[in-house]
Amino acid sequence: MFLILLSGRFSFSAGAMSVMLKGGETVYILRKGVKVRTSKYDIRGSHGVYYETAGIVRLYGANIRSPNLKMRAETLHYYRKRKLLRLKGNAHFEDAYRVVKGDRIVAMGDSAWVVGNVFVEAKRRGVIIRGDSAFYDGKEAFGYVMGSARALIARRDTVEISADMFIMHKDTTYGVGSVVASSRKFKATGDTFRMIVRDTILKSILIRGNAKVVWENGEGTSKEVEITFRDGYTEFVIFRDSARVVYTENGSTIDVLGDEIRVYSEKDTLKHIFVRGLEEGRYR
């Protein structure tokens, strides 16, 4: 085992090592279990190269740990002077709340920028978000996903959501811009949404701004819609503020307006409605 200590904050070791001079640059060829320690990271790899003057480490089969994070990739470039990591190939970034993957990840401190085939999974939530690019701050547990952003909520009634941007903060996920949520039972649209989680269980999705929900036999609109879940299934759709629901039952059309309208559906069909603060009701 060879150990090189260049400063109190940076050292590297390997089971086998050779040193060469190339164009005035001292190059260390590292093999058989490479270990790199910095002020923030504990880095391991199968083999690699260290360019001393440039301060660049290139490792293969890399695993990186810090107090808050775990990362790995097929290839890692660590820039010692900038304290920057570039991960490529099955790049993986993980903290206590989420797993983040992509084609490439650039990390500095506890923050990461992700590009290409972005995959974000909320731990213990059954929520997966995909997109083209992302940023995530592991220290604050805050981040966002952009570019064809879409989420999959894995429940018995699986819900898919798309939006211009997904925003994540600790246990909460938001979406802004052109929101579309759909399942086997319904399709909902709006301007923003928020997932409401209690005791690690997804309780509801809250959609605001020009909210609309469509079923096979009806539709509803309001300023705010809450879609609730129970035992993994969609339970109620609740319209609040300027609520209106129109649906067809046994060949007749029912049209109601009120302060709050609670809708229950079976399979793809709207079945029952409960109205609070009824303003107007029509039956034809």
C-alpha positions in Angstrom: 0.0 0.0 0.0 1.4 3.4 -1.0 0.2 6.6 0.8 0.8 10.1 -0.4 0.0 13.0 2.0 0.1 16.3 0.2 -1.5 18.4 2.9 -3.6 17.9 6.0 -6.7 18.1 3.9 -5.8 15.9 0.9 -4.2 12.5 0.7 -4.4 9.5 -1.6 -3.3 5.9 -1.4 -3.4 2.7 -3.6 -2.4 -0.9 -3.5 0.0 -0.2 -6.5 1.3 3.1 -7.8 3.8 4.3 -10.4 5.0 7.9 -11.0 5.9 9.4 -14.3 6.7 12.9 -15.7 4.7 14.0 -18.7 5.2 17.5 -20.2 6.4 18.9 -16.9 3.4 17.3 -15.1 3.9 14.7 -12.3 1.4 11.9 -13.0 0.5 9.2 -10.5 -0.9 6.0 -11.9 -3.1 4.4 -9.2 -4.2 0.8 -9.1 -5.7 -1.8 -6.8 -8.1 0.0 -4.5 -7.6 3.7 -4.6 -8.5 5.9 -1.7 -8.7 9.7 -1.7 -9.4 11.8 1.3 -10.3 15.5 1.2 -11.7 18.0 3.7 -15.3 17.1 2.6 -15.1 13.7 0.8 -14.0 10.1 1.3 -13.5 8.8 -2.2 -12.8 5.2 -3.3 -12.2 3.8 -6.8 -10.9 0.7 -8.5 -8.1 2.5 -10.4 -7.2 6.0 -11.6 -4.8 8.8 -12.3 -3.7 11.9 -10.3 -2.2 14.9 -12.1 -0.4 16.7 -9.3 0.2 20.2 -10.9 -3.3 20.5 -12.3 -4.7 19.0 -9.1 -7.1 16.6 -10.9 -8.0 13.1 -9.9 -9.6 10.7 -12.4 -11.1 7.6 -10.9 -13.1 4.6 -12.3 -15.8 2.8 -10.3 -15.9 5.7 -7.9 -17.8 5.8 -4.6 -17.9 9.1 -2.7 -19.1 9.8 0.8 -19.5 13.0 2.9 -21.3 13.5 6.2 -24.7 14.2 4.4 -24.3 12.4 1.0 -23.4 9.3 -0.9 -22.4 9.4 -4.6 -21.1 7.0 -7.2 -20.3 6.9 -10.9 -18.5 4.9 -13.5 -16.0 7.8 -13.9 -15.1 10.6 -11.6 -13.0 13.7 -12.1 -12.2 15.5 -8.8 -10.8 19.0 -9.2 -8.8 19.6 -6.0 -8.3 23.4 -6.3 -12.0 24.0 -7.0 -13.2 21.2 -4.7 -15.5 20.1 -7.6 -16.6 16.6 -8.6 -17.8 15.6 -12.1 -19.5 12.2 -12.2 -20.3 10.5 -15.5 -22.0 7.1 -16.3 -24.7 5.9 -14.0 -24.1 8.9 -11.8 -25.9 8.6 -8.4 -26.4 11.2 -5.6 -28.2 10.3 -2.4 -29.2 11.9 0.9 -31.6 11.1 3.7 -34.6 12.2 1.6 -34.0 11.4 -2.0 -32.0 9.4 -4.6 -30.9 11.5 -7.6 -29.5 9.9 -10.8 -28.5 11.2 -14.2 -26.1 10.9 -17.1 -23.8 13.5 -15.5 -23.6 15.1 -12.1 -21.5 18.0 -11.1 -21.2 18.3 -7.3 -19.6 20.9 -5.0 -20.0 20.7 -1.3 -23.5 19.3 -0.7 -25.0 20.6 -3.9 -25.4 18.8 -7.2 -26.3 19.8 -10.8 -27.7 16.9 -12.9 -28.0 16.7 -16.7 -29.5 14.0 -18.9 -32.1 11.3 -18.0 -32.7 12.8 -14.6 -34.3 10.4 -12.1 -35.4 11.5 -8.6 -37.0 9.2 -6.1 -38.4 10.4 -2.8 -37.5 7.7 -0.2 -40.4 6.0 1.5 -42.9 8.1 -0.6 -43.3 6.1 -3.7 -42.8 9.3 -5.8 -40.5 9.3 -8.8 -39.7 12.4 -10.8 -38.0 12.5 -14.2 -36.7 15.3 -16.4 -33.9 16.7 -18.5 -32.0 18.7 -15.8 -32.0 19.2 -12.0 -30.4 20.9 -9.1 -30.3 19.6 -5.6 -28.9 21.0 -2.3 -28.3 18.1 0.1 -27.7 20.4 3.1 -31.1 22.1 2.7 -32.8 19.1 1.1 -34.0 21.5 -1.6 -34.0 21.1 -5.4 -35.9 21.3 -8.7 -36.3 19.3 -11.9 -36.9 20.9 -15.3 -37.3 19.9 -18.9 -40.2 17.6 -19.8 -40.6 17.1 -16.0 -43.0 14.4 -15.0 -43.8 12.4 -11.8 -45.1 8.9 -11.1 -46.8 8.3 -7.8 -46.8 4.5 -7.4 -50.1 3.5 -5.6 -52.9 1.1 -6.4 -54.3 4.0 -8.4 -51.1 5.1 -10.1 -51.1 8.9 -10.7 -48.9 10.5 -13.3 -48.2 14.3 -13.1 -46.4 16.6 -15.5 -45.5 20.3 -15.0 -43.0 22.9 -16.2 -41.0 22.5 -13.0 -41.0 20.3 -9.9 -39.7 21.7 -6.7 -38.6 19.5 -3.8 -38.1 20.5 -0.1 -37.5 17.8 2.4 -40.6 15.7 2.5 -42.7 18.0 0.2 -43.0 18.1 -3.6 -44.4 21.0 -5.5 -45.1 21.6 -9.2 -45.6 24.8 -11.1 -46.8 25.6 -14.6 -49.1 23.6 -16.9 -49.9 20.9 -14.3 -51.6 17.7 -15.6 -52.4 14.9 -13.2 -54.0 11.7 -14.5 -54.9 8.2 -13.3 -57.2 5.4 -14.4 -60.1 7.4 -12.9 -59.5 11.1 -13.8 -57.5 13.8 -15.5 -56.8 17.0 -13.6 -55.2 20.3 -14.7 -54.2 23.5 -13.0 -51.4 26.0 -12.5 -49.6 24.5 -9.4 -49.8 21.4 -7.2 -48.5 20.2 -3.9 -48.3 16.6 -2.5 -49.5 16.4 1.1 -47.8 13.6 3.1 -48.5 12.6 6.7 -46.6 10.0 8.6 -44.7 9.0 5.4 -48.1 8.3 3.7 -49.3 10.3 0.7 -52.7 11.7 1.7 -53.6 14.0 -1.1 -52.6 16.1 -4.1 -53.6 19.8 -3.9 -54.0 21.6 -7.3 -54.6 25.3 -7.5 -55.3 27.9 -10.2 -57.8 27.2 -12.9 -58.2 23.7 -11.5 -60.3 21.3 -13.6 -61.0 17.5 -13.3 -62.6 15.4 -16.0 -64.2 11.9 -15.7 -65.7 9.8 -18.3 -69.2 11.1 -17.5 -68.5 14.6 -16.1 -66.2 17.3 -15.1 -65.6 19.9 -12.3 -63.9 23.2 -11.9 -62.9 25.4 -9.0 -60.0 27.6 -7.7 -58.6 24.6 -5.7 -59.0 20.9 -6.0 -57.8 18.3 -3.5 -57.5 14.6 -4.6 -57.4 12.4 -1.6 -56.1 8.8 -1.2 -56.9 6.0 1.1 -55.2 2.6 1.3 -53.5 3.4 -2.0 -56.7 4.2 -3.9 -58.2 7.5 -4.9 -61.0 8.3 -2.5 -62.5 11.8 -3.0 -62.0 14.7 -5.3 -62.8 17.9 -3.4 -63.5 21.2 -5.2 -63.2 24.4 -3.1 -64.0 28.0 -3.9 -66.3 28.8 -6.9 -66.9 25.1 -7.3 -68.9 23.6 -10.1 -69.6 20.0 -11.1 -71.5 18.8 -14.1 -72.1 15.1 -14.7 -74.4 12.6 -16.4 -76.4 9.9 -14.6 -78.9 7.6 -16.2 -79.2 9.8 -19.2 -79.9 13.0 -17.1 -77.5 15.9 -16.5 -76.8 17.3 -13.0 -75.2 20.7 -12.7 -74.3 22.1 -9.2 -72.5 25.2 -7.9 -71.4 25.6 -4.3 -68.7 26.6 -1.9 -67.3 23.0 -1.7 -68.2 20.0 -3.7 -67.0 16.5 -2.7 -67.0 13.9 -5.5 -66.8 10.1 -5.2 -66.0 7.9 -8.2 -65.9 4.2 -8.9 -63.5 3.0 -11.6 -63.7 5.7 -14.3 -67.2 7.0 -13.5 -68.3 9.8 -11.2 -70.9 8.3 -8.9 -71.9 10.6 -6.0 -71.5 14.3 -5.1 -71.9 16.1 -1.7 -72.3 19.9 -1.8 -71.7 22.4 1.0 -73.0 25.9 0.6 -75.2 25.1 -2.5 -75.7 28.2 -4.7 -77.5 26.6 -7.6 -78.5 23.1 -8.8 -80.0 22.1 -12.1 -81.3 18.7 -13.3 -82.3 18.1 -16.8 
